[in-house]
Amino acid sequence: MKIRSDLEANSGKSGALNALLYFLVNPGYMSAKLYRFYSWADKRSFVLKAASKLTWRFSILVSSCHISPKSRLGDGLELPHPTGIVIGDGVEIGPNARIFQNVTIGQSGNTGQYPKIGCNVTIYAGVTIFGGIEIGDNCTIGANSVVNKSVLANSTVAGNPARPLSAMVSPPPLTGSS
């Protein structure tokens, strides 16, 4: 169940009392829960669609986190610092994603192609991911990276443009002679 796994991802705890407490004091958990509601309500009747729009706007107001109701986010979503997160309409993110502040995930221009992000992916602060690319399972995206090409599973990438971390190893230090 998404509610339970989101709570466990954000707090390491379970239970209704913990869910209420974390909803009130943890903006990342609140953003995830509000997303779950307005995403569900957006696909329902006119009245629920209206409630969806109001809840979506409230969520943006209280956490500065803009997650489209048309995006699809898996269970166990963790938003440690949700401020500045923008997730576009067609974005798909698998279970157990961890997304830090000021991350933008969306389409490139008006192509209508959005990223698909696998399971157990960690996206650090300031990352931009765009276009019809795929990011495999168990990946880590380093802070302030720009990802515009697909990333293989079990990879760590960083930089602008993002490339595998192993390709970014610096050369050995020069040894001086006396």
C-alpha positions as CSV (number, residue, x, y, z in Angstrom):
1,M,0.0,0.0,0.0
2,K,1.4,3.4,-1.0
3,I,0.5,5.2,2.2
4,R,2.3,2.7,4.4
5,S,5.4,2.5,2.2
6,D,5.6,6.3,1.8
7,L,5.5,6.6,5.6
8,E,8.1,4.0,6.2
9,A,10.4,5.6,3.5
10,N,10.1,9.0,5.2
11,S,10.2,8.0,8.9
12,G,11.1,4.4,9.3
13,K,7.9,3.9,11.2
14,S,4.3,2.7,10.5
15,G,0.9,3.2,12.1
16,A,-1.9,5.7,11.8
17,L,-0.7,8.0,14.6
18,N,2.8,8.2,13.0
19,A,1.2,8.9,9.7
20,L,-0.8,11.8,11.1
21,L,2.2,13.2,13.0
22,Y,4.5,13.0,10.0
23,F,1.9,14.6,7.8
24,L,1.7,17.6,10.1
25,V,5.5,18.0,10.7
26,N,7.3,16.6,7.6
27,P,6.8,18.7,4.4
28,G,8.2,15.9,2.2
29,Y,5.8,13.3,3.6
30,M,2.9,15.8,3.4
31,S,3.8,16.5,-0.3
32,A,3.8,12.8,-1.1
33,K,0.4,12.2,0.7
34,L,-1.2,15.2,-1.0
35,Y,0.1,14.0,-4.4
36,R,-1.5,10.6,-3.7
37,F,-4.8,12.2,-3.1
38,Y,-4.9,14.8,-5.9
39,S,-3.5,12.3,-8.4
40,W,-6.3,9.8,-7.5
41,A,-9.0,12.5,-7.4
42,D,-7.9,14.0,-10.8
43,K,-9.2,10.8,-12.5
44,R,-12.6,10.9,-10.9
45,S,-15.8,13.0,-11.0
46,F,-16.1,16.7,-11.6
47,V,-16.3,17.5,-7.9
48,L,-13.3,15.4,-7.1
49,K,-11.4,17.0,-10.0
50,A,-12.1,20.4,-8.4
51,A,-10.9,19.1,-5.1
52,S,-7.8,17.7,-6.8
53,K,-6.9,21.1,-8.2
54,L,-7.4,22.9,-4.9
55,T,-5.3,20.2,-3.1
56,W,-2.6,20.5,-5.7
57,R,-2.4,24.3,-5.3
58,F,-2.4,23.9,-1.5
59,S,0.5,21.4,-1.8
60,I,2.5,23.8,-3.9
61,L,1.8,26.7,-1.5
62,V,2.8,24.9,1.7
63,S,5.9,23.0,0.4
64,S,6.9,24.7,-2.9
65,C,6.9,21.3,-4.4
66,H,5.2,21.0,-7.8
67,I,4.3,17.4,-8.7
68,S,1.8,17.1,-11.6
69,P,-1.3,15.0,-10.9
70,K,-0.7,13.3,-14.3
71,S,2.8,12.0,-13.3
72,R,3.0,8.4,-11.9
73,L,5.1,7.9,-8.8
74,G,5.7,4.5,-7.2
75,D,5.4,3.5,-3.6
76,G,8.0,4.5,-1.0
77,L,8.5,8.0,-2.3
78,E,10.9,10.0,-0.1
79,L,11.2,13.8,-0.4
80,P,13.7,14.8,2.4
81,H,13.7,18.4,1.3
82,P,10.8,19.0,-1.1
83,T,11.3,22.7,-1.8
84,G,11.7,23.5,-5.4
85,I,11.0,20.0,-6.8
86,V,9.1,20.1,-10.1
87,I,7.9,16.8,-11.7
88,G,6.1,17.1,-15.0
89,D,2.9,15.5,-16.5
90,G,4.2,12.3,-18.1
91,V,7.0,11.5,-15.7
92,E,7.1,7.9,-14.4
93,I,9.1,7.1,-11.3
94,G,9.4,3.6,-9.8
95,P,9.1,2.6,-6.2
96,N,11.5,3.7,-3.5
97,A,12.7,6.9,-5.1
98,R,14.5,9.5,-3.0
99,I,14.4,13.0,-4.5
100,F,16.1,16.0,-2.9
101,Q,15.4,19.8,-3.3
102,N,15.4,21.8,-6.5
103,V,15.1,18.8,-8.8
104,T,13.3,19.3,-12.1
105,I,12.1,16.3,-14.1
106,G,10.2,16.9,-17.3
107,Q,10.0,17.0,-21.1
108,S,12.4,18.6,-23.5
109,G,10.7,21.5,-25.3
110,N,7.2,20.5,-26.5
111,T,8.2,16.9,-27.5
112,G,5.7,15.3,-25.2
113,Q,8.5,12.8,-24.2
114,Y,9.1,12.5,-20.5
115,P,11.7,10.6,-18.5
116,K,11.0,7.1,-17.0
117,I,12.9,6.5,-13.8
118,G,13.4,3.0,-12.4
119,C,13.2,1.7,-8.8
120,N,15.5,2.6,-5.9
121,V,16.8,5.7,-7.6
122,T,18.4,8.6,-5.6
123,I,18.3,12.0,-7.2
124,Y,20.4,14.6,-5.3
125,A,19.9,18.4,-5.1
126,G,19.7,20.6,-8.1
127,V,19.4,17.9,-10.8
128,T,17.7,18.5,-14.1
129,I,16.4,15.4,-16.0
130,F,14.6,15.9,-19.3
131,G,13.4,14.2,-22.5
132,G,12.3,10.8,-23.4
133,I,15.1,9.0,-21.6
134,E,15.2,6.1,-19.2
135,I,17.1,5.9,-15.9
136,G,17.6,2.3,-14.8
137,D,17.0,0.8,-11.4
138,N,19.4,1.4,-8.4
139,C,20.9,4.6,-9.9
140,T,22.3,7.6,-8.2
141,I,22.3,11.0,-9.8
142,G,24.9,13.4,-8.3
143,A,24.0,16.9,-7.2
144,N,23.6,19.6,-9.9
145,S,23.8,17.2,-12.8
146,V,22.0,17.6,-16.1
147,V,20.7,14.3,-17.4
148,N,19.6,14.2,-21.0
149,K,20.7,10.7,-22.0
150,S,19.5,7.4,-20.7
151,V,21.4,5.9,-17.7
152,L,22.1,2.2,-17.3
153,A,20.9,0.3,-14.2
154,N,23.2,0.3,-11.1
155,S,25.0,3.4,-12.3
156,T,26.2,6.6,-10.6
157,V,26.3,9.6,-12.8
158,A,27.2,13.3,-12.2
159,G,28.1,16.4,-14.1
160,N,26.8,18.6,-16.9
161,P,26.1,16.7,-19.0
162,A,25.9,13.7,-16.6
163,R,28.3,10.9,-17.3
164,P,29.2,7.7,-15.4
165,L,31.3,8.5,-12.3
166,S,34.0,6.0,-13.2
167,A,34.7,8.1,-16.4
168,M,35.2,11.2,-14.1
169,V,38.1,9.7,-12.0
170,S,40.9,12.2,-11.9
171,P,44.4,11.3,-13.0
172,P,46.9,10.4,-10.4
173,P,48.7,13.3,-8.8
174,L,52.0,14.4,-10.4
175,T,55.1,13.6,-8.5
176,G,57.7,16.3,-8.3
177,S,61.4,15.7,-8.5
178,S,63.8,17.6,-6.2
